[in-house]
Amino acid sequence: MVDRTKLRKLADTIANYSIAVKKGEKVLLRGYGFDSYPLIKEIYCECIKAGAIQVDVRFSMDELSRLFFEHANEKQMAYLGELEKKVADSYDAMVQIVADENPYELTGVNIKKIYQVQKARKPLSDILHKKRWCLFYYPNLASAMFAKKSMEEWEDFVLDSCLLDWKKEEVKQNKFREVMKKVKNIHIVGEETDLRLSVAGQHWLTCCGKCNLPDGEIFTSPVRTSVNGVIRYNVPTHYQSHDFEWVKLTLKDGKVVKEESNNQKAVTEILNTDGGSRYFGEFAFGMNDMILEGTRQILFDEKMGKSLHMALGKCYDDAPNGNDSSNHWDLIFKFAPAKAEIWFDGKKVYDKNKWIDKRLVFLN
């Protein structure tokens, strides 16, 4: 059973720090799977105590989504009501707690149907993500099995990776960001990897527990057409109900021109979703040292200390590079197993297992 003291502390962090609920505001609490209820309940309580005038709680299940995809017609999949958009626009903040009971529930669904519905509902997502929002993956039995950990070990890992001193982490991230603001070109070398990209003029942001929990990264977007070379992402990932042990991409002028994976069919289908799916919309460094290994759950894995990740597809509005897509697929490159070497503007700053530039040794 999850530690209620930690759970209440997390609820307090989400309500009073991450989305910072104010008196008179309207909040949407979305639970994906009923296992999320214990945390939804605690966050609800914190929002009411903070003076929220309205707290709407909604639950959904992937099983219902599967039934929809199996039986809905074209008109139903394309539908998005104006009332739904108006309701979404009325909220001041949103919290999403994911506790899926079966990560493979949608595996048999035609991926084109999933993208069709995503495209239709994108205006709704865009409205909600312009609000203050926070996303968290609740530690349930399914996610523990997915991470290949015992339930007790998984609960401790999840909560401990979220309950950091985020103000202290922000100081560290700002120090890193100040270095990166001056960097123009990045060169990454490692196992089956030799990749170059430009971040010249791009906007770097810190991530200190405001939108995601766990958090811990600094991110930007690469200059869209600047990415050239090859990279082998070496942390197993799960996306659109498909597993990928590794993904290797070859890029020319920003576009993926060759993709390789142990799940070749699925990776090609994802990259062929739309025009933006073969370009990167994000480049980031993970900085959460409580996360040391992959869990096949991107919200944790992308924050892993001594790693970087790059997202194929949509860029973020606050770190734009002009790329748009229905996808935003984060792929992670962990430094240690790749024996990575990293250069900033022609100067080696990371060598195999540590930062060697004196400006960055605090990251070790």
N, C-alpha and C positions, 0 to 999 in steps of 0.2 A: 504493500500500500504506500502510495506516494507520501512523502514527508509534508504534512500540512503546514508546518512552520515555513518551510521553503516555498510551498505553493502560495501561501498568503503573501510572502515577501515578493514573489514574482508578480502576483496580481497587483500589488502596490506599485511595483516598478512599471508595469505596463500602463496602468490607469493614470498614475500621478507623475511619471517621468516620460515614458515613451509617447503616449498621446496627450499627456498633460491636460486632462479633462478640467473644464472650467464651469463655474456656475451658470446654469441656463442653457447648456449645450445639449445637442442630440447625438447619441452614440449608437452605432450599429455593432453588435457582437455576433459574429458568424462562427458557428461550430461545424466543422466538416467531420461528421461522425459523432455519435453520442458519447463516446469515451471522453470527449472534450468537456463534458458538463462540469466536473469538479472545478476546473479552472474558470470556465465561463461564469459559474456561480460566484466565485471569489472576485472576479473582475467586475461583475454586475454590482456587487456590494460596494466596491471601491468607487465606482462611477456615481452611484447614488449618494454616497457619503461626500463626494466631491461637488455635489450640487447639480449633476446632470438633470435636465428637465424631462428627458426621454431616453430610455435605453431599450432598444429593440433587440431581441434575441432571436436568431434564426439558426436552424439546423438543416443540414443536407447530408445525403448519403451517396456514395459512389454507386451503390446498388440501384438506387432510383435513376441515377444518370445512365447506367447501362440499359435499364428498361426504356428510358427515353430514346436512346440511340437505336435500340432494336425496333421500336414501333413508330417513332415520329416520322411524319412526311416532310417534304421539302419546305412547305409553308411553315410548319411548326418549328423546324430547325432554324429558319431565318427570322423568326418573330422576336421583336423586342418592343414592348409597349411603351408609349410616351409616359404613362403614369409611373412605370418602374424607374424611368430616368429622373422624373421629378422627385420621387421619393428618395432616390440615391443622392440627389443634389441637396436635399434638405438636411443631411447629416453633416456634423462638424468633424467627426472622427470615426474610424472603423478599426476593429480588432478582428483578426481571423485566427482561429485556433484549429489546426489540422490534426485529426486523430483518425485517419483512415483505418478501417478494420482489415482491408485486403488491398495491398498496393497493386495487385494484378487484376482487380475487378474489371478494368476496361481493356485488358489485353486483347480480347477478341473483337473489339469494336473497330470498324473500318476507320483508319486514321483520318481519312478525308472528311468523314462526318464530324469528327472532333474539331478539325480546323474550321469547318463550315460554321459550327456553332460558336467557336471562339471568335471568328470574324464578325458574326452577327451581334455578339454581346460585347465586343470591344468598346463601343461607345459608353456602355455602362461601367466597364472596368476603368476606363479613362476618367470618368466622373469621380468615382470613388477614390482613385489613387491620386487625385489632386487634393484630397482631404488629408488630415493627419491620420496615419495608419500604422498598424503594427501586425506582424505575422509571426506565429509561433507554432512549432510542431510539438504536440503534447505526447509525453512518453507513455504509450500503451503497449500491450503485448505484441501487436502486429509490428510496430516500429522497432521494438526490442529484437524480435526475431529477424527483422530485415537487417538490423545492424549486427546480428550474430552476437548478442550480449544477453546476459541474464537480466531479468526484469529489474532487480534491485540495482545492479551495476548501471543499467541504462538510465533509470530514473535519476540516479546521482550524477551521472555524466551530463544529462540534458540540463538539469537544474543548475548544476555548478558552472556550466559553461555560459549560463545566462546571468547568474547573480554576481557579476563582477562589479568593481567600482568603476562605473562607466565614465564618470567625470575624470578619473585618473587615466583611464584608457584614452579619453579624448585628448589629453595633454600629449600622450605618446603618439597618437595618430596625427595630431597637428604638426608635431616635429618632423615626422616622416613626410607629410604633405608639403611642408615648406621646401624640402629637398626636391620632391618630385615636380613642383611647380617650375623649377628651372631646367628640368630635363626635357630634351627634344626627341632623342632617339634611343630606343631600347633594343638590345640584341640578346637573345636567349639561346643558349647552347646546352645540349644534354643528349641523353640516349634517344636516337632517332629524331633529334630536334636541332634545328638551326633556323631561327625565326627572327626577323627584323620588323619593327614597326615604329611609327612616329606618334608621339603624343604632344607635339609642339602646338602650343596655343590652346590645348584642351583644358577643361576645368576639372580639378581634382576635388573630391568630397570625402569627408570622414563619415564613419558609420559607428555610432556609439550608443546603441540600444534604443534608437528612436523609431526605426521602422521594422527592423528584424530582431528577433531574439532566438538563438544567440546572435551576437553581432561581433564586429571586429574586423574591419577592412577599410582600405582607402581605394577609391575607384574613380575611373574616368572612362572615356571612350577613345579608341585609337582613331587617328585620322583615317577615314573610311577606306581609302584606296592605298594606304601605305603598308599594309601587312603583306609581307613576302617571305616565302620559305616553307618550312615544314615543322610541325610540332606534334608530338605524341603525348596526349593527355593520359596520365597514368593512374588516376584515381577512379575506381569503378563508380558509375553513375546510373541513375534511374530517371528516365524522362518519358512522358506520355505512355506509361505502363510498360516500358521496355527497359531491359537491363543492358548495360554496356560495360564490359570489363576494361576496355580501352578504346580510344578514338584517335586516329591519326589523320591529320589534315594537311594538304598541300595548298598553298595560296599564291596567287599572282595578282598583284595590284588590288589587294583587299578581298578578292573573291576566292572561295574554295573551289578549286578546279579538280581536286581528287580527294575522295574520302575513303578511309579504310577503318574497319572495326570488326570485332568478333560478331557483331550483329549488323552485318552489312546492309541488308534489306531495309531495316528500320532507320538506320542513319541516313541513307539516301532518300527515303520518303520524307523525313523531317527536313532535310536540306532543300528538297524540292517543293516545300509548302508554298512559298511565295518568293518574290524577287529579293527580299531582304534577308532570307534565311541562310544565304551563303556568304553573308558579310557579318563582321563583328560589330556589336553595339556596346560592348563593355570590355574594359581591361582593369584588373584589380589585383591587389596584394592582400592575402589573408594575414591577420595579425592576432588571432585569438589562440594563445598558447595553452589553453585548456583543451583544445581540440588538436589531437596529435595523429589521428588516423581516420580513414574514411569510414562513413556509415551508410553510404549509398542514399543519403538524404541531404539534398543540396543545401538546405538552410544551415546545416552544420558544416558540411565539407568545404564550402566556399570560404569559410572563415578560418580554416586551418592555418596555424602559424607556419612560416617558411614555405609558403605556396603562393601560386598566382592562379587566377582563373580568368577566362575570357568567355563572353556570352555571344553565341551566334543569334542574330536577330535584332529585335527592337532595342534601341538605345534609350537611356533615361532622359527625360526632359531637362533635368538640371545638369546633365553632362552629355550634351547632344553631339552627334556627328552626322546627322541626316539620315541614319538608317532606320527603317520602319519594317515591322513584320508582326505576324501573329505569334511568332516564337520569341522566347528569350531563354536560350538553353546554355546554362553555365557548365563549362568544362574545366576540370582542375588539373593543374600541373604541379605535383609535389616535388620540391627541389631534391631531397635526399636520394630517393631511388633513381632519379635521372642523372645523378652526379652533376647537377646544374651549375653552369657558369653564366653570370649576367653582367652585361655591360650597359652603362649609361653614358651616352655621347662618347663612345670609344674607350671609356675607362672601366676596367673590371671592378665591380662593387660586391659581387657575391661569388664565392668559390667553394662549390661542392657541399659544404655543410654549415657555412657561416658567412655573415656579412663582413667584408674586409675593408670597406671604405670607412674611414674614421667618422664620417658624418652619420653612419648607420649602424655602428657597432652596438648601440643601445637596443637594437632589435634582436640581438643574440640572447 
